[in-house]
Amino acid sequence: MTADLPAPAPGKVRLLSGGNPQIAKADGDAPVQAYIAAMPGWKSGFGRRLDTLIEGVVPGVLKAVRWNSPFYGTRENGWFLNVHCFTRHVKVTFFRGASLEPRPPLRGKDPDARWVNIPEGALDEEQMAAWVKQAAGLEGWGLTFPTSTKKY
């Protein structure tokens, strides 16, 4: 319940439970960069590294913030990945992670989704790049935005 949280100072981003930045829903690189800049502590550097890695592996990658989390996708296949901050790690979810080789280690109720929790200093860039490349080539979540019938 964010209504009970104090309003952030002008120019400051509110951190939600676990330190996840509260960023308004928006499309494009700017809101994702605002999220990354607001990630607390070491997580901001991690976010920059991950964003750069994704841009390098998926030229022309599409970006948006939904549900206070950055999403990455392609015009051809839709959203393939999102990021979320927690107290001790950053969660990177692949929406079709069950189809990746090797599979990311963690899963939940959605049989297709898999994720990896990355604590400080533990980003395996080679493995992440391999997962990102594979994930971008799979059918992901649709890119239709609630405010438009246009597909991006």
NORHUCOR-V607898 format. One record per residue. N is the residue number from 1. RES is the residue in one small letter. PSI is psi in whole degrees, -180 to 180 (NA if undefined). NEAR is the number of other ideal C-beta (glycine too) atoms within 8 Angstrom. Layout:
n=N res=RES psi=PSI near=NEAR
n=N res=RES psi=PSI near=NEAR
//
This chain:
n=1 res=m psi=103 near=3
n=2 res=t psi=-14 near=7
n=3 res=a psi=-27 near=4
n=4 res=d psi=-9 near=4
n=5 res=l psi=145 near=7
n=6 res=p psi=150 near=3
n=7 res=a psi=140 near=4
n=8 res=p psi=156 near=7
n=9 res=a psi=152 near=4
n=10 res=p psi=134 near=4
n=11 res=g psi=-5 near=3
n=12 res=k psi=148 near=6
n=13 res=v psi=136 near=10
n=14 res=r psi=134 near=10
n=15 res=l psi=127 near=9
n=16 res=l psi=-174 near=11
n=17 res=s psi=132 near=4
n=18 res=g psi=-1 near=7
n=19 res=g psi=15 near=13
n=20 res=n psi=127 near=12
n=21 res=p psi=140 near=14
n=22 res=q psi=106 near=10
n=23 res=i psi=131 near=11
n=24 res=a psi=149 near=6
n=25 res=k psi=126 near=6
n=26 res=a psi=160 near=9
n=27 res=d psi=148 near=8
n=28 res=g psi=-180 near=8
n=29 res=d psi=-38 near=6
n=30 res=a psi=-49 near=7
n=31 res=p psi=-31 near=15
n=32 res=v psi=-41 near=13
n=33 res=q psi=-35 near=9
n=34 res=a psi=-41 near=12
n=35 res=y psi=-50 near=16
n=36 res=i psi=-44 near=12
n=37 res=a psi=-30 near=8
n=38 res=a psi=-8 near=11
n=39 res=m psi=131 near=14
n=40 res=p psi=145 near=8
n=41 res=g psi=-136 near=6
n=42 res=w psi=-21 near=7
n=43 res=k psi=-29 near=11
n=44 res=s psi=-44 near=12
n=45 res=g psi=-40 near=7
n=46 res=f psi=-47 near=13
n=47 res=g psi=-41 near=14
n=48 res=r psi=-44 near=9
n=49 res=r psi=-45 near=10
n=50 res=l psi=-44 near=13
n=51 res=d psi=-45 near=12
n=52 res=t psi=-42 near=8
n=53 res=l psi=-47 near=12
n=54 res=i psi=-45 near=12
n=55 res=e psi=-35 near=9
n=56 res=g psi=-35 near=7
n=57 res=v psi=-31 near=9
n=58 res=v psi=82 near=12
n=59 res=p psi=137 near=4
n=60 res=g psi=16 near=6
n=61 res=v psi=141 near=11
n=62 res=l psi=147 near=11
n=63 res=k psi=150 near=12
n=64 res=a psi=164 near=15
n=65 res=v psi=127 near=14
n=66 res=r psi=139 near=7
n=67 res=w psi=42 near=4
n=68 res=n psi=34 near=10
n=69 res=s psi=138 near=11
n=70 res=p psi=139 near=14
n=71 res=f psi=145 near=11
n=72 res=y psi=139 near=13
n=73 res=g psi=-179 near=16
n=74 res=t psi=154 near=12
n=75 res=r psi=-37 near=8
n=76 res=e psi=-38 near=3
n=77 res=n psi=-8 near=10
n=78 res=g psi=-168 near=10
n=79 res=w psi=133 near=13
n=80 res=f psi=-14 near=16
n=81 res=l psi=147 near=14
n=82 res=n psi=167 near=12
n=83 res=v psi=143 near=13
n=84 res=h psi=134 near=10
n=85 res=c psi=139 near=12
n=86 res=f psi=173 near=11
n=87 res=t psi=-47 near=5
n=88 res=r psi=1 near=4
n=89 res=h psi=171 near=8
n=90 res=v psi=130 near=14
n=91 res=k psi=126 near=12
n=92 res=v psi=114 near=13
n=93 res=t psi=132 near=12
n=94 res=f psi=118 near=14
n=95 res=f psi=-25 near=13
n=96 res=r psi=38 near=13
n=97 res=g psi=-24 near=16
n=98 res=a psi=-16 near=10
n=99 res=s psi=-1 near=7
n=100 res=l psi=153 near=13
n=101 res=e psi=125 near=4
n=102 res=p psi=160 near=4
n=103 res=r psi=138 near=8
n=104 res=p psi=148 near=12
n=105 res=p psi=-22 near=5
n=106 res=l psi=150 near=8
n=107 res=r psi=165 near=9
n=108 res=g psi=-143 near=5
n=109 res=k psi=-34 near=3
n=110 res=d psi=117 near=6
n=111 res=p psi=-19 near=6
n=112 res=d psi=-33 near=9
n=113 res=a psi=142 near=13
n=114 res=r psi=154 near=14
n=115 res=w psi=171 near=12
n=116 res=v psi=135 near=9
n=117 res=n psi=123 near=9
n=118 res=i psi=110 near=10
n=119 res=p psi=173 near=7
n=120 res=e psi=130 near=5
n=121 res=g psi=8 near=5
n=122 res=a psi=16 near=6
n=123 res=l psi=119 near=9
n=124 res=d psi=95 near=6
n=125 res=e psi=-36 near=8
n=126 res=e psi=-47 near=6
n=127 res=q psi=-42 near=7
n=128 res=m psi=-44 near=12
n=129 res=a psi=-40 near=11
n=130 res=a psi=-44 near=8
n=131 res=w psi=-44 near=12
n=132 res=v psi=-46 near=15
n=133 res=k psi=-47 near=10
n=134 res=q psi=-48 near=11
n=135 res=a psi=-39 near=15
n=136 res=a psi=-25 near=12
n=137 res=g psi=-4 near=6
n=138 res=l psi=155 near=10
n=139 res=e psi=127 near=5
n=140 res=g psi=-156 near=13
n=141 res=w psi=147 near=8
n=142 res=g psi=153 near=7
n=143 res=l psi=14 near=11
n=144 res=t psi=126 near=8
n=145 res=f psi=146 near=9
n=146 res=p psi=-30 near=4
n=147 res=t psi=3 near=3
n=148 res=s psi=152 near=6
n=149 res=t psi=-4 near=3
n=150 res=k psi=137 near=6
n=151 res=k psi=134 near=6
n=152 res=y psi=NA near=7
//
